[in-house]
Amino acid sequence: MVDSEQYDEPYDSVVIGAGFAGLVAARDLIEAGHSVVVLEARDRAGGRTYSTTFPGTDVVIDLGAEWFDPKRHHYVAAEVARYGAHFVEADKEGASRWFLDGQHADGDEPDGLIDLAELEQVLDRLRADIAPVVFANGFDQVNTAQLDIPFSEYLAGLDAPPAIADLLRAQSYTLTGALPEEFSALVYLREIAGFDNDPAYSFFASLARIDIGSGGLAQRVADQIAEHVRLGEPVTSVTDTTSRPDGRVRSTAMTGFGIPSRRALGLRFGRARQLTMRGLKAVGVQFIWREPTSPESGRGGSTARSSRDGSLPPRLPPC
């Protein structure tokens, strides 16, 4: 999208990752008057939002981040309206088939495979754990350290019947796109907190998709700020020194992470920098990156930002 040789000056902010969150953060910073560059490892923008069409047709399909709840995903709804896209309700025709604990049954709900009274007991345990989680706080939560464990470990602690445990595994994969061993229970519980703290609603929410695809919407944001986006630029370290593996250094007063925290943990940070699972913080840093032999694969995700004095610049978009 942009010539590598254009960028020799410092920036107000560098955003790592051109996923949806990173693109929107960069756009709003640019509109607020900041100088910004977005570094994306892969050869396309969008992160885990990725849309294409069936061969030989104009039918848009999503290969990632397909479903939204327009009544609760307010920030996505605002972007849909801004770029002239529309939500399309999920097709409710046909039957649903459930596969739980080696059995299957058809119906809108899996009541043929599980005891609903037992399910309600498990959901009550979830509600108790969700109670202190504030969705708007991202992963900077208080009194939730005991929940920041692998979801597989958390699920085992619930001691749910096998069919209900399978239901929770399936639902958690729908919400996170990852296996139970790969994400924190806090991530899962925060997702449910975003559905009015109601785990039952998050199972059967009325969902919709975007007519141009979630990837199509992300691409419209990317097109708007194309001159600021650099593809094929994986970041290998974030440091407060001038040490550079290949002679290329970019400095910034603010860091934006458009990548999930589990990916940021693979970056090398200088001693003065802070990095935690609940939030990524980098102050007055420099970025060192390399020319890739092939684009890095991975999924986009949450964004965290911090400025030189720990405050945020004007109009910084919420996560």
Steps between C-alpha positions, in 0.01 A plus 500: 500500500789736565862528395742386772740783424242764590535448872819635655354743753366428851126451544254604763383140502577164345223241484609136488245300304251609234207307642165669552597650836838621378355656186227687686746618766738626231221673307371684806852605599562633149172692509610646835811639331762242599767358270445124485642193330339153514729196475333175388689171469273347240440600139147626569319717751211378713652254746249233588232683301541340158235487228492360149239367254399157386681430171295610202248691712464835674390335826713641782620253761695562819792281594540672835311729740164454332227554760401810695217609724398846372320573829815454707800537270453876483845586367469257210150631429642853483765390248237320291295821482805718435607304193153447355485126568203313650431217741329189364316280748601139536300247302258348750355242266590134525583288803787517746687182586691469827790262563577462870678221687492267200126545441301719265153652492309754291328811632542867576645413841697193616237398757490151353861440605538681831311544824386863496495516881866389508580756229342775710716400797814527289386835358447627856868424571596689185284797601674517839840512331384752240360739764829690567596515131431838337487466122598864434823456700649265243753276673598760759269344759513498878439206733515251212854360522367155586313497167809566288567129445461278192133445422565124496605523866204720586260260327639205693440692822132544414459121516216520248336186354679391177226619263485842666880523496486432125239774460729747681796395284297557184368834621844618611644413159225703334587799720880476484595294195753308709533169683440489878874468569579809292309779676435628849173441681499876558473552123197269486329655801557852368336399171192386692506822704451676168172309459342662808686259730264228379669175391168355380441797270851472359415142398196592295544870414328636191797560275567668168783531252618793287381504139850577363660263751693598810815490290338729246425752774857482633629552146298821467674632812836388360429668166423827678842505671690309232800734495561426868481118479804283435440136412757223529670673794518264802624669818765295676574718801395808691788664684622819663850465355645560155599136459381389159536157337478634147559872538135601484355682800185704542432704811162601640348668802206260506456134426188335360457125500251367245595144592379267776706493818612141441674616180651807661662272756722378213648849455823604669451798730766721655553486876308821566193381317203327659295217354219318679227262393230749601649791309794594284694810599796657324627851567727707275617193310681425178399225260737266320367285220630292216417439139312167501572201284128424520212676678437387855172322554274562793183663617439861581335599824497739789669839509682665790672836497712717726671836452829635634352626827247220538208707373314452175494749212177677399222291340676170549234241414391257772593135473 
